[in-house]
Amino acid sequence: MPVAVVTPPVPLLVFDFDGVLVDGMVEYWWSARRAVLSLRPGLDLPEQAPAGFARLRPLIHKGWEMVLIAAELARADLDLTALLHGYQQALAQALARWGWQPDQLQEALEQQRHRAIAADPERWLGLHRFYPGVAERLGRLAHEGVPWLVLTTKGGGFAAQLLAAQGLQPLAVYGHEQGPKPVVLERLLKRGQPLWFVEDRRPTLEAVRAVPALEAVRCYLVSWGYLGPRDGENLPPGIRWLEPEAFAAPLAAWP
């Protein structure tokens, strides 16, 4: 009697945006700098991102933090090493120092982006680049019958415009407006479909792994993007390392 072959269910791929699909480092500084100057016009901030901004980027989680870090980099007495080693505590201290609130900074950032898009959308889009091979791989997912969506701390509308410019149509784009990533993943799990979550931020994946309800989510940390120098070392159980070669391969070959 022939043996029935059981085909595993097709997973729903959930991609982080910045650092996984798109390198927006130029735009981050461009918009964060303008947001800071809208709040404190007298600050001296360079047109090009200082080296400290790139070093701090792996720690930055939300857009408002970019604005705050840009302001901090204008301080002549900034201790960058201390900021790198005590980032979360330094954020609270910096908010108090400048007299700002996270929502205020997020709004200033998004206002700058809206103005930039309204004034010259092509220029704003040109401040981003998809990582090599990523747009092509996302396009092939449709032909393979694999659904995918985007889960980002960026405003969902901004991510959707960048995807549309590449002719890419995910099932959905969930931005910071929909809540923290673990909360959104819990909602997505209710679809009854396996979830594969692809991120470049190790603390985010660790936060997902710490939620018992999300134990079934398969987590991937990409080898590109905004990684800290040791983020790929000694990964805890449940977080898999994803190289570009594996990403480009059929899902059956993913680790």
WOWOBEL-V840639 format. One record per pair of residues at least 12 apart in sequence whose C-alpha atoms are under 8 Angstrom apart, sorted by the first residue. I is the first residue (numbers start at 1). J is the second residue. Records with the same first field share a line. If there is no record, write none. Layout:
BEGIN
I: J / J
END
This chain:
BEGIN
9: 193 / 194
10: 146 / 193 / 194
11: 146 / 147 / 193 / 194 / 195 / 196
12: 146 / 147 / 148 / 149 / 193 / 194 / 195 / 196
13: 146 / 147 / 148 / 149 / 195 / 196 / 197 / 198
14: 148 / 149 / 150 / 151 / 195 / 196 / 197 / 198
15: 148 / 149 / 150 / 151 / 152 / 197 / 198 / 199
16: 150 / 151 / 152 / 197 / 198 / 199 / 200
17: 150 / 151 / 152 / 154 / 159
18: 152 / 154 / 225
19: 199 / 200 / 224 / 225 / 226
20: 131 / 198 / 199 / 200 / 222 / 224 / 225
21: 130 / 131 / 134 / 135
22: 128 / 129 / 130 / 131
23: 128 / 129 / 130 / 131 / 225
24: 127 / 128 / 129
25: 54 / 128
26: 49 / 127 / 128
27: 124 / 127 / 128
28: 66
29: 48 / 49 / 53 / 66 / 70
30: 47 / 48 / 49
31: 109 / 112 / 113
32: 66 / 67 / 70 / 109
33: 45 / 47 / 67 / 70 / 71
34: 109 / 112
35: 67 / 105 / 108 / 109 / 111 / 112
36: 67 / 68 / 70 / 71 / 108
38: 108
39: 108
43: 71 / 74
44: 74
45: 70 / 73 / 74
52: 73 / 80
53: 69 / 70 / 73
56: 84
57: 226
58: 201 / 226 / 227 / 228
59: 87 / 228
61: 153
62: 153 / 154
63: 106 / 109 / 153 / 154
64: 102 / 103 / 105 / 106 / 109
65: 91 / 102 / 105
67: 105 / 106 / 109
68: 91 / 94 / 95 / 105
72: 94
110: 155
125: 162
133: 248
135: 166 / 168
137: 247 / 248
138: 168
139: 168
147: 170 / 171
148: 170 / 171 / 172
149: 170 / 171 / 172 / 173 / 174
150: 170 / 172 / 173 / 174
151: 173 / 174 / 175 / 181
152: 173 / 174 / 175 / 176 / 181
153: 175 / 176 / 180
154: 175 / 176
155: 175 / 176 / 177
156: 173 / 174 / 175 / 176 / 177
157: 173 / 175
159: 173 / 175
160: 173
181: 208
182: 207 / 208 / 211 / 214
185: 214
186: 213 / 214
189: 214
194: 216 / 217
195: 216 / 217 / 218
196: 217 / 218 / 219 / 220
197: 217 / 218 / 219 / 220
198: 219 / 220 / 221 / 222
199: 219 / 220 / 221 / 222
200: 221 / 222 / 223 / 224 / 225 / 226 / 227
201: 221 / 226 / 227
202: 221 / 227 / 231
205: 219 / 220 / 221 / 239
209: 238
218: 238 / 239
219: 238 / 239 / 240
220: 239 / 240 / 241 / 242
221: 239 / 240 / 241 / 242
222: 241 / 242 / 243 / 244
223: 241 / 242 / 243 / 244
224: 243 / 244
240: 255
241: 255
242: 254 / 255
END
